[in-house]
Amino acid sequence: MSDLEGYRYEAMDIISTASIAKKPVRDAVALVLTQAFKVELDSEALTRFSERIERAIAED
């Protein structure tokens, strides 16, 4: 099992929040990280990681 295996559900939460709730990926990332891990990213980091997630989703 990879170290990231445990984050599969959080990844699904981000994707479903963005697609089902029609929220921007940036908002979905902030919501999931805050609720699941009590992590709050600054605006620059949130934008950077959200853009990476959006690219990964688009490649799929």
N, CA, C and O of each residue as an XYZ file, in Angstrom:
240
protein
N       0.843     -1.171      0.000
C       0.000      0.000      0.000
C       0.893      1.239      0.000
O       1.859      1.314      0.759
N       0.572      2.192     -0.837
C       1.372      3.419     -0.889
C       1.008      4.335      0.274
O      -0.039      4.179      0.903
N       1.882      5.284      0.545
C       1.626      6.242      1.616
C       0.399      7.099      1.337
O      -0.231      7.608      2.265
N       0.061      7.260      0.071
C      -1.074      8.101     -0.292
C      -2.385      7.335     -0.369
O      -3.437      7.938     -0.583
N      -2.343      6.035     -0.202
C      -3.547      5.211     -0.307
C      -4.647      5.709      0.636
O      -5.824      5.699      0.275
N      -4.273      6.136      1.817
C      -5.255      6.590      2.798
C      -5.961      7.874      2.425
O      -6.957      8.235      3.053
N      -5.465      8.570      1.415
C      -6.065      9.843      1.023
C      -7.044      9.704     -0.139
O      -7.538     10.700     -0.668
N      -7.313      8.483     -0.524
C      -8.225      8.242     -1.650
C      -9.595      8.881     -1.406
O     -10.173      9.479     -2.313
N     -10.113      8.753     -0.182
C     -11.443      9.290      0.116
C     -11.458     10.817      0.083
O     -12.437     11.423     -0.354
N     -10.390     11.425      0.538
C     -10.323     12.879      0.473
C     -10.255     13.347     -0.980
O     -10.865     14.355     -1.337
N      -9.525     12.625     -1.807
C      -9.473     12.964     -3.233
C     -10.859     12.847     -3.854
O     -11.270     13.705     -4.636
N     -11.576     11.783     -3.505
C     -12.938     11.622     -4.027
C     -13.840     12.738     -3.512
O     -14.710     13.212     -4.243
N     -13.648     13.165     -2.267
C     -14.432     14.272     -1.717
C     -14.190     15.559     -2.495
O     -15.130     16.300     -2.785
N     -12.941     15.825     -2.831
C     -12.620     17.035     -3.594
C     -13.279     16.984     -4.964
O     -13.898     17.956     -5.394
N     -13.150     15.862     -5.646
C     -13.730     15.724     -6.989
C     -15.248     15.816     -6.941
O     -15.852     16.505     -7.764
N     -15.874     15.129     -5.984
C     -17.337     15.152     -5.924
C     -17.858     16.519     -5.506
O     -18.882     16.969     -6.022
N     -17.181     17.184     -4.591
C     -17.607     18.527     -4.193
C     -17.532     19.474     -5.381
O     -18.422     20.300     -5.582
N     -16.481     19.354     -6.157
C     -16.323     20.222     -7.324
C     -17.350     19.905     -8.405
O     -17.909     20.817     -9.014
N     -17.602     18.622     -8.648
C     -18.486     18.272     -9.767
C     -19.961     18.247     -9.385
O     -20.792     18.760    -10.133
N     -20.303     17.671     -8.256
C     -21.712     17.558     -7.870
C     -22.246     18.880     -7.326
O     -23.322     19.332     -7.716
N     -21.488     19.489     -6.428
C     -21.936     20.745     -5.821
C     -21.641     21.950     -6.706
O     -22.028     23.074     -6.387
N     -20.949     21.708     -7.827
C     -20.605     22.779     -8.777
C     -19.816     23.900     -8.102
O     -20.021     25.080     -8.387
N     -18.924     23.516     -7.214
C     -18.045     24.485     -6.560
C     -16.700     24.481     -7.276
O     -16.292     23.459     -7.828
N     -16.015     25.609     -7.268
C     -14.666     25.629     -7.840
C     -13.759     24.645     -7.098
O     -13.927     24.422     -5.899
N     -12.808     24.063     -7.811
C     -11.875     23.116     -7.192
C     -11.179     23.775     -6.005
O     -10.948     23.130     -4.982
N     -10.854     25.029     -6.134
C     -10.184     25.760     -5.051
C     -11.018     25.707     -3.769
O     -10.482     25.452     -2.691
N     -12.323     25.945     -3.883
C     -13.207     25.898     -2.713
C     -13.315     24.482     -2.161
O     -13.341     24.281     -0.947
N     -13.376     23.507     -3.054
C     -13.474     22.110     -2.629
C     -12.219     21.682     -1.873
O     -12.314     20.998     -0.854
N     -11.053     22.076     -2.361
C      -9.789     21.742     -1.694
C      -9.761     22.365     -0.302
O      -9.421     21.693      0.673
N     -10.110     23.626     -0.205
C     -10.112     24.309      1.090
C     -11.070     23.627      2.059
O     -10.728     23.419      3.223
N     -12.250     23.283      1.595
C     -13.252     22.641      2.443
C     -12.779     21.285      2.950
O     -12.855     21.007      4.147
N     -12.298     20.450      2.055
C     -11.873     19.099      2.438
C     -10.655     19.142      3.356
O     -10.617     18.428      4.358
N      -9.672     19.958      3.035
C      -8.482     20.026      3.891
C      -8.825     20.533      5.286
O      -8.289     20.043      6.280
N      -9.709     21.503      5.356
C     -10.102     22.043      6.653
C     -10.889     21.018      7.459
O     -10.612     20.816      8.641
N     -11.863     20.373      6.834
C     -12.704     19.416      7.554
C     -11.968     18.131      7.897
O     -12.108     17.625      9.011
N     -11.196     17.597      6.979
C     -10.563     16.292      7.196
C      -9.290     16.378      8.030
O      -9.008     15.488      8.832
N      -8.530     17.438      7.843
C      -7.201     17.491      8.457
C      -6.956     18.724      9.321
O      -5.888     18.861      9.917
N      -7.934     19.617      9.392
C      -7.754     20.877     10.131
C      -6.574     21.677      9.572
O      -5.833     22.324     10.312
N      -6.420     21.614      8.241
C      -5.339     22.312      7.544
C      -5.937     23.494      6.788
O      -6.907     23.347      6.044
N      -5.350     24.650      6.988
C      -5.761     25.832      6.236
C      -4.552     26.362      5.482
O      -3.543     26.733      6.082
N      -4.668     26.393      4.160
C      -3.579     26.884      3.315
C      -3.739     28.381      3.091
O      -4.856     28.896      3.061
N      -2.617     29.074      2.934
C      -2.720     30.478      2.556
C      -3.202     30.539      1.109
O      -3.191     29.533      0.400
N      -3.613     31.695      0.689
C      -4.218     31.859     -0.634
C      -3.302     31.393     -1.760
O      -3.757     30.754     -2.709
N      -2.021     31.711     -1.659
C      -1.068     31.322     -2.707
C      -0.932     29.801     -2.804
O      -0.960     29.248     -3.903
N      -0.787     29.132     -1.675
C      -0.657     27.671     -1.672
C      -1.946     27.017     -2.143
O      -1.911     26.047     -2.899
N      -3.077     27.539     -1.703
C      -4.361     26.979     -2.109
C      -4.533     27.079     -3.618
O      -4.988     26.128     -4.254
N      -4.179     28.207     -4.189
C      -4.266     28.377     -5.641
C      -3.326     27.417     -6.358
O      -3.721     26.767     -7.326
N      -2.092     27.324     -5.891
C      -1.091     26.455     -6.531
C      -1.546     24.994     -6.530
O      -1.505     24.334     -7.568
N      -1.974     24.491     -5.387
C      -2.374     23.089     -5.310
C      -3.691     22.826     -6.034
O      -3.874     21.762     -6.625
N      -4.592     23.776     -5.989
C      -5.861     23.617     -6.704
C      -5.637     23.533     -8.205
O      -6.285     22.742     -8.890
N      -4.721     24.345     -8.718
C      -4.411     24.293    -10.149
C      -3.813     22.945    -10.528
O      -4.114     22.415    -11.597
N      -2.976     22.389     -9.671
C      -2.402     21.056     -9.938
C      -3.497     19.994     -9.949
O      -3.484     19.091    -10.786
N      -4.432     20.104     -9.030
C      -5.540     19.143     -8.974
C      -6.416     19.289    -10.206
O      -6.829     18.284    -10.786
N      -6.710     20.510    -10.619
C      -7.515     20.728    -11.825
C      -6.851     20.109    -13.050
O      -7.527     19.503    -13.881
N      -5.529     20.259    -13.166
C      -4.813     19.654    -14.300
C      -4.896     18.132    -14.240
O      -5.091     17.483    -15.267
N      -4.752     17.562    -13.059
C      -4.824     16.104    -12.912
C      -6.212     15.591    -13.281
O      -6.337     14.547    -13.920
N      -7.244     16.312    -12.888
C      -8.614     15.917    -13.230
C      -8.815     15.999    -14.738
O      -9.432     15.113    -15.330
N      -8.303     17.051    -15.360
C      -8.459     17.240    -16.805
C      -7.750     16.154    -17.604
O      -8.197     15.787    -18.691
N      -6.640     15.636    -17.066
C      -5.886     14.583    -17.754
C      -6.599     13.243    -17.702
O      -6.358     12.377    -18.543
N      -7.458     13.069    -16.738
C      -8.117     11.777    -16.529
C      -9.149     11.473    -17.556
O      -9.782     10.419    -17.502
